[in-house]
Amino acid sequence: MKKYTYTEKKDTRSGFGAGLHEAGKRNENVVALCADLVGSLKMDAFIKDFPERFVQVGIAEANMMGIAAGLTINGKIPFTGTFANFSTGRVYDQIRQSIAYSGKNVKICASHAGLTLGEDGATHQILEDIGLMKMLPGMVVINPCDYNQTKAATLAIMDYEGPVYLRFGRPVIPVFTPEDQKFEIGKAWMVNEGKDVTIVATGHMVWRAIEAGEKLAELGIDAEIINIHTIKPLDDEAILKSVKKTGCIVTCEEHNKFGGLGESVARLLTTEYLAPQEFVAVNDSFGESATPDQLMTKYKLDPSDIVAAAQKVMKRKV
């Protein structure tokens, strides 16, 4: 098992803030909109340097999406910012009708996604957003794993023409990917090559998959771990290549098991290469108020749960 280390922990939302600021420096057409959550979205640096390119919409998320769609008509590249729950569930009609349907070049940037929002509870912990957004035709869906990758993804979507959903979170987590990485939309990142079981993970679950891989190695199991930062378009080639080698797969996500990464992988396997699969995901449930670590344990998203899923799926291999 390849050894991964880190010297600091940062929140992925700060990676977005740093990426947005850099994007503003690189392209004068980049504009930002926020629904009264500037501090939470880490937009302060962008606003300080480019106040004329920022729109504070207030608590009017649907209006924000309509304004963003309109700004693209004159060549602007709008980045909208609010919590993931308000970026998707609250404004789905506006996204579908005003952005996705006409392929507008809007970057929908969503913080505080998943259970790790923590104490704010179920009303804010959206676990359905990946499913909602990946169903929209032409919508790219990205869920990076740490600060550096989120910053790189933010810069990459600036150069991509078309609507994008960028998902990130609140808790501080290990920074373990390269600072100077090149982010390629739709291209998976090989974390560790192995031969016994494939583990694909997205977002905060990537580091937990690495921890699980280390525990599996102690048990004599050689896990291949892949970071799926882009859920749509999915890197079919990377997943199929791995599963054909290992013969089984575990999918890991901080999302409902219905509609997320796991179901995208299941679709791929049923149409291209049948292999046993186990899901590490929230089991058709809303969240609740607790600390992020308490929630990840209760909803079975810990490294030990990935280990158990890997052991189970390996027994199902033909």
FIBAKE-121400 format. One record per residue (C-alpha): x negated, z negated, y. Coordinates in steps of 0.1 Angstrom, whole numbers, padded with zeros to 4 digits, always signed. Layout:
N
XZY...
// end
This chain:
318
+0000+0000+0000-0014+0011+0034-0020-0019+0056-0002-0020+0089-0011-0046+0116+0000-0053+0151-0013-0072+0181+0019-0076+0200+0057-0075+0198+0079-0056+0223+0115-0046+0225+0123-0009+0220+0145-0009+0251+0113-0015+0271+0098+0016+0254+0128+0035+0267+0122+0021+0302+0085+0031+0302+0094+0066+0288+0121+0071+0314+0096+0062+0342+0070+0086+0328+0096+0113+0324+0105+0109+0361+0069+0114+0371+0066+0146+0350+0098+0163+0359+0116+0160+0392+0149+0171+0376+0151+0139+0356+0178+0117+0369+0191+0083+0356+0226+0068+0356+0235+0032+0346+0267+0013+0341+0257-0020+0358+0230-0029+0332+0198-0019+0350+0178-0049+0338+0190-0047+0302+0181-0010+0301+0147-0016+0317+0153+0010+0344+0137-0009+0372+0105+0010+0374+0123+0044+0376+0146+0031+0403+0117+0017+0424+0098+0050+0424+0127+0075+0424+0157+0058+0441+0171+0091+0452+0174+0101+0416+0193+0071+0404+0231+0066+0403+0246+0031+0398+0280+0040+0384+0291+0004+0379+0313-0007+0350+0328+0028+0346+0311+0042+0315+0336+0071+0311+0330+0082+0347+0292+0080+0340+0295+0105+0312+0315+0129+0333+0290+0126+0362+0261+0132+0338+0278+0163+0324+0283+0177+0359+0247+0171+0370+0235+0194+0342+0252+0223+0358+0226+0224+0386+0197+0220+0363+0193+0182+0363+0184+0163+0332+0205+0131+0332+0197+0100+0312+0226+0076+0309+0221+0040+0301+0243+0012+0288+0248-0008+0256+0253+0013+0225+0289+0000+0221+0298+0012+0256+0277+0044+0252+0297+0056+0222+0329+0038+0212+0342+0033+0247+0335+0068+0259+0338+0090+0228+0364+0113+0243+0343+0120+0273+0312+0127+0252+0331+0150+0229+0350+0169+0256+0326+0170+0285+0291+0169+0268+0291+0179+0231+0318+0207+0233+0299+0226+0259+0264+0216+0248+0255+0198+0281+0219+0187+0284+0227+0150+0287+0206+0123+0271+0228+0094+0261+0205+0064+0259+0219+0033+0241+0204-0002+0240+0214-0033+0222+0225-0014+0191+0232-0030+0157+0233-0067+0146+0201-0076+0164+0220-0078+0197+0226-0113+0183+0246-0140+0201+0268-0116+0221+0287-0111+0189+0309-0085+0171+0325-0070+0202+0291-0058+0214+0273-0052+0180+0283-0017+0173+0276-0007+0137+0294+0027+0137+0276+0046+0165+0253+0067+0143+0283+0079+0124+0303+0087+0155+0275+0106+0172+0262+0125+0142+0296+0140+0136+0296+0157+0169+0285+0194+0166+0251+0200+0182+0244+0163+0189+0208+0152+0181+0207+0115+0169+0174+0096+0172+0167+0059+0162+0130+0051+0168+0112+0021+0152+0091+0004+0178+0081+0004+0215+0056+0032+0213+0078+0055+0193+0108+0049+0216+0086+0058+0246+0075+0089+0229+0110+0098+0219+0123+0094+0254+0096+0119+0266+0104+0143+0238+0141+0145+0245+0133+0153+0282+0119+0186+0269+0147+0193+0244+0176+0214+0257+0209+0200+0245+0228+0167+0241+0209+0138+0225+0219+0103+0214+0189+0079+0216+0195+0045+0200+0173+0014+0206+0175-0024+0207+0171-0057+0222+0148-0079+0201+0110-0079+0203+0095-0064+0171+0060-0054+0160+0044-0025+0178+0026-0006+0149+0028+0031+0157+0001+0049+0177+0004+0047+0215-0006+0084+0218+0017+0097+0191+0034+0131+0193+0071+0127+0186+0087+0157+0168+0125+0157+0168+0136+0162+0132+0103+0155+0115+0100+0124+0094+0069+0102+0096+0051+0092+0064+0044+0055+0065+0030+0051+0030+0026+0075+0001+0037+0062-0033+0049+0073-0067+0075+0048-0080+0103+0047-0055+0112+0063-0021+0122+0040+0007+0136+0057+0038+0143+0035+0069+0153+0040+0105+0150+0019+0136+0142-0018+0133+0144-0015+0095+0111+0005+0093+0090-0026+0098+0111-0045+0073+0105-0016+0048+0068-0020+0053+0071-0057+0046+0091-0049+0015+0065-0023+0004+0038-0050+0005+0059-0073-0017+0066-0045-0041+0029-0037-0043+0023-0073-0053+0047-0066-0082+0029-0035-0092+0054-0011-0077+0040+0018-0056+0066+0026-0029+0067+0057-0008+0080+0047+0027+0093+0072+0052+0103+0066+0088+0134+0086+0095+0135+0084+0133+0157+0114+0136+0189+0111+0117+0202+0144+0129+0188+0169+0123+0176+0152+0091+0142+0161+0076+0156+0174+0043+0123+0188+0032+0104+0155+0035+0131+0135+0017+0135+0160-0011+0098+0163-0016+0095+0125-0019+0125+0120-0042+0113+0148-0066+0081+0128-0070+0095+0093-0073+0129+0100-0089+0149+0075-0069+0156+0064-0033+0166+0034-0012+0180+0040+0023+0177+0012+0050+0196+0010+0082+0210-0016+0107+0243+0002+0106+0275+0003+0085+0268+0019+0051+0297+0043+0059+0286+0071+0082+0249+0063+0087+0216+0074+0074+0224+0065+0038+0254+0089+0037+0234+0117+0052+0208+0112+0024+0236+0111-0002+0250+0144+0011+0216+0159+0007+0211+0146-0028+0245+0157-0041+0239+0193-0028+0202+0197-0035+0187+0173-0060+0206+0146-0079+0188+0112-0080+0199+0075-0080+0203+0059-0045+0208+0024-0033+0219+0014+0002+0205-0014+0023+0231-0015+0051+0260-0035+0065+0288-0035+0039+0319-0023+0058+0319-0052+0082+0318-0062+0118+0291-0085+0130+0293-0120+0145+0275-0143+0169+0242-0157+0156+0205-0152+0161+0192-0117+0151+0172-0132+0121+0202-0151+0109+0224-0120+0110+0198-0098+0093+0197-0124+0065+0234-0129+0062+0241-0091+0061+0214-0085+0036+0190-0065+0057+0158-0086+0050+0127-0073+0032+0138-0092+0001+0170-0071+0000+0150-0039+0002+0128-0052-0027+0159-0060-0048+0174-0025-0040+0141-0008-0051+0140-0027-0083+0176-0019-0090+0173+0018-0083+0142+0022-0104+0162+0010-0134+0187+0038-0129+0161+0065-0131+0167+0089-0160
// end
